[in-house]
Amino acid sequence: MKKTVISLALLALLGITACAPHQYGGATAGGAIGGVTGAILDSRNPWRGGVIGAVLGAMAGATIADISVRGSREVYVTGRPVEYATEDRRGRYYAEPLEYDTRTRCRKVREKVWEDDRLVRDTVREVCEGEKIERRY
């Protein structure tokens, strides 16, 4: 039974990230943290808590990774700061443009993520303009 539950959880994690490669890192980190947290919190059945925590953590991590990619691309295109927030303002994402390199056509973007008014991530990402090589995508 435990092997079946673990296999289903792993398939769910793969399904979440199968369509968007940029979400792998977020889903993996979220799943690992969620799995450990769930196992610790569900003392009666740590396997159940671990699986549920891993699935929920993977979904949250993939969502944050997706928002990060979307925000940094929007900053690259517009050259202006971007902010996304949850309806209750407990979670916020803010990205601002930094320098632009005309030779490489890349812009550095500073990203900050807050949860409950606590800064949880402050990173600088480089976003570059892509070129279409073929007629199809």
Secondary structure as UniProt FT lines:
FT   HELIX           2..17
FT   HELIX           21..23
FT   HELIX           24..41
FT   HELIX           46..78
FT   STRAND          82..85
FT   TURN            87..88
FT   STRAND          91..101
FT   TURN            102..105
FT   STRAND          106..115
FT   TURN            116..117
FT   STRAND          118..128
//
